[in-house]
Amino acid sequence: MKRGHIAKFPIHSINFSKIFEKRLHDELVALVDIMLDLNKKIQAAKGNERERIQRQIEKTDREIDDMVYKLHGITNKESKIIEGEI
């Protein structure tokens, strides 16, 4: 992909002086840390523990998606299109 193509993507710059955006950023970073930790743990997990961690990964992934959608002002309908539900 050439730089010109990437430049067309809407990248949201976080305004840390806006409490809502800073809070979303901080929560998103915390969820990413959790996701990284869960992905490390699942490598050694077996059986029921592996299934439990996989469910946590899926839940955390959904939470991250929801936060990114909020940050970019994506509506519920738009998020369904992105997720392939429509």
N, CA, C and O of each residue as an XYZ file, in Angstrom:
344
protein
N       0.851     -1.171      0.000
C       0.000      0.000      0.000
C       0.898      1.236      0.000
O       1.825      1.340      0.804
N       0.625      2.142     -0.880
C       1.423      3.360     -0.975
C       0.980      4.375      0.064
O      -0.143      4.327      0.566
N       1.875      5.286      0.374
C       1.594      6.309      1.380
C       0.322      7.087      1.065
O      -0.436      7.428      1.973
N       0.086      7.366     -0.198
C      -1.107      8.103     -0.599
C      -2.388      7.401     -0.216
O      -3.375      8.050      0.129
N      -2.385      6.064     -0.274
C      -3.563      5.298      0.113
C      -3.784      5.369      1.617
O      -4.917      5.508      2.077
N      -2.707      5.275      2.379
C      -2.811      5.322      3.837
C      -3.271      6.698      4.302
O      -4.025      6.811      5.269
N      -2.822      7.736      3.622
C      -3.190      9.102      4.002
C      -4.691      9.333      3.917
O      -5.202     10.261      4.544
N      -5.405      8.518      3.164
C      -6.849      8.670      3.028
C      -7.627      8.138      4.222
O      -8.795      8.481      4.406
N      -6.979      7.289      5.049
C      -7.664      6.735      6.213
C      -7.861      7.815      7.267
O      -6.941      8.581      7.551
N      -9.059      7.880      7.851
C      -9.297      8.894      8.883
C      -8.658      8.464     10.210
O      -9.158      7.571     10.894
N      -7.567      9.104     10.548
C      -6.887      8.813     11.812
C      -7.275      9.898     12.804
O      -7.050     11.086     12.572
N      -7.850      9.474     13.888
C      -8.307     10.411     14.902
C      -7.164     10.760     15.848
O      -6.579      9.879     16.478
N      -6.854     12.031     15.943
C      -5.858     12.483     16.913
C      -6.574     12.746     18.225
O      -7.578     13.456     18.267
N      -6.057     12.177     19.280
C      -6.695     12.322     20.585
C      -6.344     13.682     21.171
O      -5.179     14.075     21.232
N      -7.367     14.376     21.592
C      -7.186     15.660     22.257
C      -7.205     15.391     23.760
O      -8.268     15.229     24.360
N      -6.017     15.344     24.358
C      -5.907     14.989     25.769
C      -6.475     16.054     26.702
O      -6.619     15.806     27.899
N      -6.798     17.228     26.178
C      -7.434     18.241     27.019
C      -8.940     17.990     27.155
O      -9.600     18.584     28.008
N      -9.475     17.105     26.309
C     -10.888     16.722     26.412
C     -10.968     15.485     27.296
O     -10.401     14.441     26.973
N     -11.665     15.607     28.397
C     -11.739     14.536     29.392
C     -12.252     13.234     28.787
O     -11.708     12.166     29.066
N     -13.296     13.313     27.960
C     -13.876     12.115     27.351
C     -12.846     11.379     26.508
O     -12.721     10.159     26.608
N     -12.105     12.111     25.674
C     -11.120     11.475     24.800
C      -9.957     10.894     25.603
O      -9.474      9.804     25.296
N      -9.509     11.611     26.622
C      -8.416     11.099     27.446
C      -8.845      9.831     28.179
O      -8.082      8.869     28.266
N     -10.071      9.835     28.706
C     -10.575      8.658     29.413
C     -10.678      7.458     28.463
O     -10.279      6.348     28.817
N     -11.210      7.683     27.263
C     -11.288      6.599     26.286
C      -9.892      6.073     25.949
O      -9.681      4.863     25.862
N      -8.962      6.974     25.763
C      -7.584      6.573     25.469
C      -7.028      5.702     26.577
O      -6.481      4.629     26.319
N      -7.167      6.162     27.815
C      -6.626      5.426     28.958
C      -7.279      4.047     29.101
O      -6.600      3.062     29.391
N      -8.593      3.982     28.897
C      -9.298      2.700     28.985
C      -8.877      1.777     27.839
O      -8.746      0.567     28.028
N      -8.668      2.344     26.667
C      -8.242      1.551     25.519
C      -6.846      0.971     25.742
O      -6.600     -0.196     25.437
N      -5.950      1.774     26.266
C      -4.597      1.293     26.567
C      -4.651      0.171     27.604
O      -3.934     -0.822     27.483
N      -5.493      0.326     28.615
C      -5.627     -0.711     29.643
C      -6.158     -2.016     29.026
O      -5.674     -3.098     29.357
N      -7.136     -1.913     28.144
C      -7.681     -3.114     27.490
C      -6.642     -3.786     26.586
O      -6.580     -5.014     26.516
N      -5.844     -2.995     25.909
C      -4.795     -3.569     25.061
C      -3.781     -4.315     25.931
O      -3.320     -5.395     25.560
N      -3.435     -3.745     27.082
C      -2.522     -4.438     28.012
C      -3.117     -5.771     28.465
O      -2.419     -6.782     28.540
N      -4.413     -5.755     28.765
C      -5.102     -6.990     29.170
C      -5.058     -8.002     28.032
O      -4.787     -9.182     28.256
N      -5.325     -7.543     26.813
C      -5.319     -8.433     25.649
C      -3.942     -9.062     25.455
O      -3.842    -10.261     25.193
N      -2.900     -8.280     25.578
C      -1.549     -8.814     25.431
C      -1.265     -9.881     26.482
O      -0.685    -10.925     26.184
N      -1.679     -9.605     27.713
C      -1.470    -10.564     28.799
C      -2.256    -11.855     28.557
O      -1.730    -12.951     28.753
N      -3.500    -11.725     28.137
C      -4.326    -12.909     27.868
C      -3.731    -13.763     26.746
O      -3.751    -14.992     26.815
N      -3.207    -13.105     25.720
C      -2.617    -13.859     24.612
C      -1.345    -14.587     25.032
O      -1.017    -15.631     24.469
N      -0.637    -14.055     26.001
C       0.524    -14.772     26.547
C       0.051    -15.985     27.354
O       0.608    -17.077     27.233
N      -0.978    -15.781     28.175
C      -1.473    -16.849     29.051
C      -2.073    -18.019     28.277
O      -1.932    -19.173     28.680
N      -2.733    -17.721     27.178
C      -3.428    -18.793     26.450
C      -2.438    -19.784     25.837
O      -2.792    -20.934     25.579
N      -1.213    -19.347     25.605
C      -0.209    -20.237     25.010
C       0.061    -21.457     25.896
O       0.279    -22.559     25.395
N       0.045    -21.250     27.215
C       0.354    -22.342     28.145
C      -0.896    -23.017     28.708
O      -0.801    -24.060     29.355
N      -2.054    -22.430     28.465
C      -3.296    -22.943     29.061
C      -3.776    -24.194     28.329
O      -3.505    -24.403     27.147
N      -4.502    -25.015     29.089
C      -5.069    -26.256     28.539
C      -6.514    -26.409     29.010
O      -6.907    -25.884     30.052
N      -7.288    -27.137     28.216
C      -8.647    -27.511     28.617
C      -9.553    -26.347     28.933
O      -9.645    -25.384     28.171
N     -10.233    -26.445     30.086
C     -11.197    -25.427     30.498
C     -10.555    -24.060     30.681
O     -11.170    -23.035     30.386
N      -9.328    -24.045     31.163
C      -8.621    -22.774     31.364
C      -8.404    -22.076     30.018
O      -8.557    -20.859     29.914
N      -8.056    -22.833     29.017
C      -7.847    -22.269     27.674
C      -9.158    -21.698     27.126
O      -9.173    -20.619     26.534
N     -10.244    -22.421     27.326
C     -11.550    -21.947     26.869
C     -11.957    -20.666     27.599
O     -12.490    -19.739     26.989
N     -11.706    -20.621     28.901
C     -12.028    -19.428     29.698
C     -11.237    -18.227     29.201
O     -11.790    -17.139     29.041
N      -9.961    -18.420     28.960
C      -9.119    -17.317     28.478
C      -9.568    -16.883     27.087
O      -9.586    -15.689     26.790
N      -9.930    -17.838     26.232
C     -10.407    -17.496     24.885
C     -11.664    -16.641     24.960
O     -11.809    -15.689     24.194
N     -12.576    -16.968     25.870
C     -13.785    -16.141     26.045
C     -13.419    -14.735     26.513
O     -14.027    -13.758     26.075
N     -12.429    -14.627     27.399
C     -11.981    -13.313     27.864
C     -11.357    -12.513     26.715
O     -11.565    -11.304     26.605
N     -10.597    -13.194     25.869
C      -9.998    -12.526     24.709
C     -11.088    -11.984     23.796
O     -11.007    -10.844     23.339
N     -12.102    -12.792     23.529
C     -13.197    -12.361     22.653
C     -13.952    -11.182     23.258
O     -14.310    -10.241     22.549
N     -14.194    -11.232     24.562
C     -14.886    -10.134     25.255
C     -14.049     -8.859     25.208
O     -14.574     -7.780     24.929
N     -12.769     -8.977     25.475
C     -11.887     -7.821     25.464
C     -11.782     -7.240     24.063
O     -11.738     -6.021     23.897
N     -11.743     -8.096     23.063
C     -11.692     -7.645     21.672
C     -12.929     -6.826     21.320
O     -12.829     -5.792     20.660
N     -14.095     -7.294     21.763
C     -15.342     -6.545     21.512
C     -15.309     -5.186     22.212
O     -15.748     -4.182     21.651
N     -14.788     -5.158     23.439
C     -14.704     -3.901     24.189
C     -13.765     -2.916     23.487
O     -14.053     -1.722     23.410
N     -12.649     -3.423     22.981
C     -11.717     -2.562     22.243
C     -12.397     -2.007     20.996
O     -12.314     -0.810     20.722
N     -13.067     -2.871     20.244
C     -13.785     -2.408     19.049
C     -14.792     -1.322     19.402
O     -14.854     -0.293     18.729
N     -15.578     -1.540     20.450
C     -16.592     -0.560     20.853
C     -15.955      0.781     21.197
O     -16.489      1.831     20.839
N     -14.827      0.754     21.882
C     -14.158      2.009     22.246
C     -13.620      2.734     21.020
O     -13.715      3.958     20.924
N     -13.060      1.984     20.093
C     -12.548      2.600     18.864
C     -13.704      3.217     18.085
O     -13.571      4.311     17.536
N     -14.826      2.527     18.035
C     -15.996      3.077     17.355
C     -16.449      4.374     18.017
O     -16.773      5.339     17.325
N     -16.476      4.408     19.348
C     -16.851      5.630     20.062
C     -15.879      6.752     19.756
O     -16.289      7.882     19.493
N     -14.610      6.445     19.789
C     -13.577      7.445     19.564
C     -13.709      8.070     18.176
O     -13.454      9.262     18.005
N     -14.104      7.276     17.192
C     -14.247      7.762     15.825
C     -15.669      8.215     15.504
O     -15.942      8.625     14.376
N     -16.574      8.148     16.472
C     -17.946      8.595     16.241
C     -18.725      7.692     15.309
O     -19.615      8.150     14.592
N     -18.397      6.412     15.315
C     -19.072      5.446     14.450
C     -20.377      5.023     15.110
O     -20.402      4.643     16.280
N     -21.458      5.095     14.343
C     -22.769      4.757     14.884
C     -22.911      3.243     15.035
O     -22.101      2.471     14.522
N     -23.952      2.844     15.748
C     -24.243      1.416     15.944
C     -24.474      0.742     14.593
O     -23.987     -0.363     14.355
N     -25.216      1.408     13.713
C     -25.483      0.846     12.388
C     -24.176      0.697     11.596
O     -23.952     -0.327     10.951
N     -23.333      1.707     11.648
C     -22.049      1.659     10.940
C     -21.159      0.537     11.491
O     -20.460     -0.139     10.736
N     -21.194      0.351     12.811
C     -20.372     -0.701     13.398
C     -20.860     -2.083     12.954
O     -20.054     -2.996     12.774
N     -22.160     -2.239     12.777
C     -22.700     -3.501     12.284
C     -22.243     -3.776     10.859
O     -21.984     -4.924     10.497
N     -22.142     -2.725     10.047
C     -21.636     -2.868      8.684
C     -20.165     -3.291      8.726
O     -19.754     -4.199      8.004
N     -19.388     -2.637      9.565
C     -17.967     -2.971      9.713
C     -17.791     -4.416     10.148
O     -16.915     -5.121      9.646
N     -18.617     -4.850     11.074
C     -18.520     -6.213     11.614
C     -19.099     -7.262     10.659
O     -18.988     -8.463     10.908
N     -19.719     -6.802      9.565
C     -20.278     -7.730      8.595
C     -21.626     -8.287      9.002
O     -22.057     -9.323      8.496
N     -22.297     -7.597      9.921
C     -23.603     -8.075     10.394
C     -24.738     -7.573      9.512
O     -25.867     -8.055      9.608
N     -24.437     -6.610      8.660
C     -25.464     -6.054      7.743
C     -24.980     -6.274      6.326
O     -25.664     -5.896      5.375
